[in-house]
Amino acid sequence: MKLIVGLGNPGPKYETTRHNAGFLLLDQIAQRAKINWEASKFQGLIGRGSLWGESSVLLKPLTFMNLSGRSVGAVMRFFKIEVRDLVVIFDDVDVPAGKVRARVGGGHGGHNGVRSIIDETGLVEFHRLKLGVGRPPEGWDTADWVLGAMTDTELLGLQEGMLKDVDIRMKQIFDHKM
């Protein structure tokens, strides 16, 4: 069983911010697979279904970004998910806008949601799909940039281009080619 986590912040205030790219992309994956979200005892929304030929649990932690690890750890323990079966999807300012980078393991790279997952679970060798939101314009604070609303062009890029890239990467992960 795979656990696919999209990182973001709950509530309408954050709904279309760059920091919610993980939530938004996971919503697209769930919608395409006809997976419904349900409240859970894991401090998040979960959905269950078959993705890329494997039984999967989708998770959107509702703990706010900085505490995402609490929800992820609880779901991993309950479903007995191995680290190799954990995929975390999140925004990254060091990846050019509209691009997707995949890697296994590493540090948190300054991302508080990833830091929380590492701190809570003690694991680092999980799959990461980094959704590029680009660097902030000159004079902008990084926090203000990621908490700012995406433009219509950015949202369309996430829903179309990034979704296609993530689909390719997920097939590689599920086929154990990554």
C-alpha positions as a printed Julia matrix, in Angstrom:
178×3 Matrix{Float64}:
   0.0    0.0     0.0
   1.24   3.49   -0.89
   0.7    6.67    1.11
   0.59   9.8    -1.02
   0.67  13.03    0.98
  -0.03  16.49   -0.37
   1.19  19.29    1.88
  -0.69  22.51    2.46
  -2.62  24.58    4.96
  -6.33  24.16    5.67
  -8.95  26.83    5.15
 -10.12  29.2     2.44
  -7.44  31.79    3.3
  -4.75  29.43    1.97
  -6.71  27.53   -0.67
  -4.91  28.73   -3.81
  -1.58  29.84   -2.32
   1.72  28.53   -3.65
   2.27  26.77   -0.31
  -0.86  24.71   -1.04
   0.47  23.3    -4.31
   0.63  19.83   -2.71
  -3.03  19.97   -1.64
  -4.11  21.25   -5.05
  -2.24  18.61   -6.99
  -3.47  15.81   -4.74
  -7.03  17.07   -5.29
  -6.44  16.7    -9.04
  -5.15  13.14   -8.58
  -8.13  12.23   -6.38
 -10.64  13.78   -8.77
  -9.21  11.94  -11.77
  -9.31   8.62   -9.86
 -12.79   9.35   -8.45
 -11.48   9.16   -4.88
 -13.55  11.02   -2.28
 -12.11  12.81    0.73
 -13.31  11.91    4.2
 -12.47  13.3     7.63
 -10.32  10.99    9.7
  -8.96  10.49   13.18
  -5.52  11.23   11.73
  -5.84  15.04   11.82
  -6.37  15.15    8.09
  -8.51  14.24    5.13
  -7.95  10.82    3.64
  -9.05   9.09    0.48
  -8.56   5.49   -0.51
  -8.44   3.85   -3.89
  -6.33   2.34   -6.59
  -3.71   4.57   -8.21
  -1.24   3.51  -10.85
  -2.29  -0.1   -10.2
  -1.66  -0.04   -6.44
  -3.83   0.25   -3.36
  -3.25   3.76   -2.07
  -4.13   6.12    0.74
  -4.15   9.83   -0.02
  -3.64  12.28    2.83
  -4.05  16.02    3.22
  -2.88  16.86    6.77
  -5.08  19.5     8.4
  -2.55  20.33   11.11
  -1.13  23.31    9.22
   2.15  22.9     7.4
   4.5   23.07   10.38
   2.84  20.08   12.08
   2.19  17.87    9.04
   4.34  15.1    10.47
   1.81  14.35   13.21
  -0.81  13.38   10.68
   1.63  11.56    8.39
   3.11   9.57   11.29
  -0.34   8.52   12.55
  -1.44   7.31    9.11
   1.83   5.45    8.55
   1.51   3.63   11.87
  -2.18   2.77   11.38
  -1.78   1.42    7.83
   1.72   0.01    8.49
   3.23   2.0     5.62
   6.93   1.42    4.93
   9.18   4.41    4.19
   9.69   3.22    0.58
   5.9    3.51    0.08
   5.62   7.13    1.27
   5.38   9.88   -1.37
   5.21  13.53   -0.25
   4.15  16.23   -2.71
   4.98  19.84   -1.81
   5.9   23.3    -3.09
   9.54  24.25   -3.55
  10.92  27.75   -4.24
  14.22  26.31   -5.48
  12.49  24.54   -8.37
  11.58  26.75  -11.35
   7.88  27.62  -11.53
   5.87  24.94  -13.31
   8.56  22.24  -13.08
   8.54  19.04  -11.01
  11.59  17.45   -9.4
  11.64  14.02   -7.84
  14.09  12.59   -5.37
  14.38  10.06   -2.6
  15.76  11.13    0.74
  17.71  14.19    1.73
  17.11  16.96    4.19
  14.12  19.23    4.57
  15.6   22.01    2.42
  14.02  24.64    4.65
  10.49  23.33    4.05
   8.71  23.19    7.4
   6.22  20.53    6.31
   9.0   18.16    5.26
  10.93  19.04    8.43
   7.89  18.08   10.52
   7.56  14.72    8.73
  11.24  13.95    9.32
  11.06  15.05   12.97
   7.86  13.14   13.71
   8.65   9.89   11.89
  12.45   9.85   12.11
  12.48   8.91    8.41
  14.31  10.67    5.59
  14.41   8.12    2.75
  10.91   8.8     1.43
   9.94   9.87   -2.09
   9.54  13.61   -2.63
   7.83  15.32   -5.52
   8.77  18.98   -5.45
   6.4   21.32   -7.25
   8.22  24.38   -8.51
   6.76  27.71   -7.44
   9.92  29.64   -8.27
  11.85  32.21   -6.27
  10.07  35.32   -5.07
  10.56  38.52   -7.05
  13.3   40.83   -5.82
  12.28  42.56   -2.61
   9.75  39.88   -1.63
  10.01  37.82    1.53
   9.92  34.06    0.81
   7.1   33.48    3.32
   4.98  36.19    1.72
   5.65  34.66   -1.71
   4.61  31.1    -0.83
   1.59  32.33    1.15
   0.54  34.52   -1.77
  -2.22  33.48   -4.15
  -1.25  31.78   -7.39
  -2.07  33.55  -10.63
  -4.52  31.94  -13.06
  -1.53  30.97  -15.22
   0.19  29.28  -12.26
  -3.0   27.37  -11.36
  -3.45  26.21  -14.94
   0.2   25.08  -15.06
  -0.34  23.06  -11.88
  -3.52  21.45  -13.16
  -2.12  20.55  -16.55
   1.67  20.49  -16.94
   2.64  19.58  -13.39
  -0.07  16.92  -13.16
   1.35  15.23  -16.28
   4.89  15.35  -14.84
   3.72  13.98  -11.49
   1.86  11.19  -13.29
   5.09  10.14  -15.03
   7.08  10.3   -11.77
   4.44   8.34   -9.83
   4.47   5.56  -12.42
   8.26   5.38  -12.0
   7.93   5.24   -8.21
   5.19   2.6    -8.31
   7.19   0.54  -10.83
  10.23   0.77   -8.51
  12.28   2.6   -11.15
  13.01   5.45   -8.8
